[in-house]
């Protein structure tokens, strides 16, 4: 399994962390860790989530290797 780290820029509103975690859960991904914090622009938060990708079939469809 390959570890994937996602950095996501989201609106800084209540409930966004829960909605993103629910999105992963509905798709069957297990999140190893997830953090969120405000950016220099208070309207946005940056979330960082990491999970184990299980190859092509179980990996993140929107993820790209660098």
LOTI-6699 format. One record per atom (N, C-alpha, C, O): x, y, z negated; residue in three letters. Coordinates in steps of 0.2 Angstrom, whole numbers, padded with zeros to 4 digits, always signed. Atoms other than C-alpha are relative to their C-alpha. Layout:
REM residues N
XYZALA ...
//
This chain:
REM residues 66
+0004-0006+0000UNK +0000+0000+0000UNK +0004+0006+0000UNK +0010+0006-0003UNK -0004-0006-0001UNK +0006+0017+0004UNK -0004+0006-0004UNK -0010+0007-0004UNK +0002-0005+0004UNK +0004+0032-0008UNK -0001+0006+0005UNK +0003+0008+0008UNK +0002-0006-0003UNK -0005+0047+0000UNK -0001+0006-0005UNK -0005+0005-0010UNK +0001-0006+0004UNK -0005+0065-0007UNK -0003+0005+0004UNK -0001+0007+0010UNK +0004-0005-0004UNK -0018+0077-0001UNK +0000+0007-0004UNK -0001+0007-0010UNK +0001-0007+0003UNK -0018+0096-0004UNK -0006+0003+0004UNK -0006+0003+0010UNK +0006-0002-0002UNK -0035+0103-0002UNK -0002+0007-0002UNK -0002+0008-0008UNK +0002-0007+0002UNK -0040+0122-0002UNK -0008+0000+0000UNK -0011-0001+0005UNK +0007+0000+0000UNK -0058+0124-0008UNK -0002+0006-0003UNK +0002+0010-0006UNK +0003-0006+0003UNK -0070+0138-0014UNK +0001-0001-0008UNK +0000-0007-0010UNK -0001+0000+0007UNK -0067+0142-0032UNK -0007+0001-0004UNK -0009+0006-0006UNK +0007+0000+0003UNK -0085+0138-0038UNK +0000-0007-0005UNK +0003-0011-0004UNK +0001+0006+0005UNK -0091+0126-0052UNK -0003-0006+0004UNK -0007-0005+0008UNK +0003+0006-0003UNK -0094+0108-0047UNK +0004-0002+0006UNK +0003-0008+0008UNK -0003+0002-0006UNK -0082+0107-0033UNK +0005-0006-0001UNK +0005-0011+0003UNK -0004+0006+0002UNK -0070+0095-0042UNK -0004-0006+0000UNK -0002-0011+0003UNK +0004+0005+0000UNK -0084+0084-0045UNK -0003-0003+0007UNK -0003-0009+0008UNK +0003+0002-0007UNK -0091+0084-0027UNK +0006-0003+0004UNK +0005-0008+0007UNK -0006+0003-0004UNK -0073+0080-0020UNK +0001-0007-0003UNK +0002-0011+0001UNK -0001+0006+0003UNK -0071+0066-0032UNK -0005-0005+0002UNK -0004-0011+0003UNK +0005+0005-0003UNK -0088+0059-0027UNK +0001-0002+0007UNK -0001-0007+0009UNK -0002+0002-0007UNK -0083+0060-0009UNK +0005-0005+0001UNK +0003-0010+0005UNK -0005+0006+0000UNK -0068+0049-0012UNK -0004-0006-0003UNK -0003-0012+0000UNK +0003+0006+0003UNK -0079+0037-0023UNK -0005-0003+0005UNK -0005-0009+0006UNK +0005+0002-0004UNK -0093+0036-0010UNK +0004-0004+0006UNK +0001-0009+0009UNK -0003+0003-0005UNK -0080+0031+0003UNK +0005-0006-0002UNK +0008-0010+0002UNK -0004+0006+0002UNK -0072+0017-0008UNK +0007+0001-0002UNK +0011-0003-0003UNK -0006-0001+0001UNK -0056+0026-0012UNK +0001+0001-0008UNK -0003+0003-0011UNK -0001-0001+0007UNK -0048+0025-0029UNK +0005+0006-0001UNK +0011+0005+0002UNK -0004-0006+0001UNK -0040+0042-0035UNK +0005-0002-0005UNK +0003-0003-0011UNK -0005+0001+0006UNK -0024+0040-0045UNK +0001+0006-0004UNK +0001+0005-0010UNK +0000-0006+0004UNK -0023+0058-0050UNK -0003+0005+0004UNK -0003+0005+0010UNK +0003-0006-0003UNK -0032+0074-0046UNK +0001+0006-0004UNK -0001+0006-0010UNK -0001-0007+0004UNK -0028+0092-0051UNK -0003+0005+0004UNK -0003+0005+0010UNK +0002-0006-0004UNK -0035+0109-0047UNK +0002+0006-0004UNK +0003+0006-0010UNK -0002-0006+0003UNK -0030+0126-0050UNK -0001+0006+0005UNK -0002+0005+0011UNK +0001-0006-0004UNK -0033+0144-0044UNK +0006+0002+0004UNK +0012+0000+0002UNK -0005-0003-0004UNK -0023+0152-0030UNK +0001+0007-0001UNK -0002+0010-0006UNK -0001-0007+0000UNK -0017+0170-0028UNK -0006+0003+0001UNK -0007+0009-0001UNK +0007-0002-0002UNK -0034+0173-0020UNK -0005-0003-0005UNK -0006-0009-0004UNK +0004+0003+0005UNK -0046+0170-0035UNK -0006-0003+0003UNK -0010-0007+0000UNK +0006+0003-0003UNK -0060+0165-0022UNK +0002-0007+0001UNK -0003-0011+0003UNK -0002+0006-0002UNK -0050+0149-0019UNK +0004-0004-0005UNK +0007-0001-0009UNK -0004+0004+0004UNK -0043+0134-0028UNK +0003-0005+0004UNK +0001-0007+0010UNK -0004+0006-0004UNK -0030+0121-0022UNK -0001-0006-0005UNK +0001-0006-0011UNK +0001+0007+0004UNK -0034+0103-0027UNK +0006-0004+0003UNK +0007-0004+0009UNK -0005+0005-0002UNK -0020+0090-0026UNK -0003-0007-0002UNK -0004-0008-0008UNK +0002+0006+0001UNK -0026+0072-0025UNK +0005-0005+0003UNK +0007-0005+0008UNK -0004+0005-0003UNK -0016+0056-0023UNK -0004-0007-0001UNK -0007-0008-0006UNK +0003+0006+0000UNK -0022+0039-0019UNK +0004-0005+0004UNK +0009-0003+0007UNK -0003+0005-0004UNK -0016+0022-0012UNK -0004-0001+0006UNK -0009-0003+0006UNK +0003+0001-0006UNK -0019+0020+0006UNK +0002-0008+0002UNK +0007-0010+0001UNK -0001+0007-0002UNK -0021+0002+0012UNK +0000-0001+0007UNK -0003-0005+0010UNK -0002+0001-0007UNK -0014+0003+0029UNK -0005+0003+0005UNK -0009+0008+0002UNK +0004-0004-0005UNK -0024+0008+0045UNK -0008-0001-0002UNK -0011+0004-0002UNK +0007+0001+0001UNK -0041+0000+0040UNK -0002+0004-0006UNK -0008+0007-0006UNK +0003-0003+0006UNK -0042+0007+0022UNK +0003+0007-0001UNK +0002+0009-0007UNK -0003-0007+0001UNK -0032+0023+0024UNK -0005+0006+0001UNK -0010+0005+0003UNK +0004-0006-0001UNK -0038+0041+0025UNK -0001+0001+0007UNK +0004+0002+0011UNK +0001-0001-0007UNK -0046+0044+0042UNK +0003+0007+0002UNK +0005+0007+0008UNK -0002-0006-0002UNK -0041+0062+0042UNK +0008+0002-0002UNK +0010+0007+0000UNK -0007-0001+0002UNK -0023+0060+0035UNK +0005-0001+0006UNK +0003-0006+0010UNK -0005+0001-0006UNK -0008+0062+0047UNK +0007-0001-0004UNK +0008+0003-0009UNK -0007+0001+0002UNK +0010+0056+0044UNK +0004+0006+0002UNK +0003+0009+0008UNK -0004-0006-0002UNK +0022+0071+0044UNK +0005-0002+0006UNK +0009+0003+0008UNK 
//
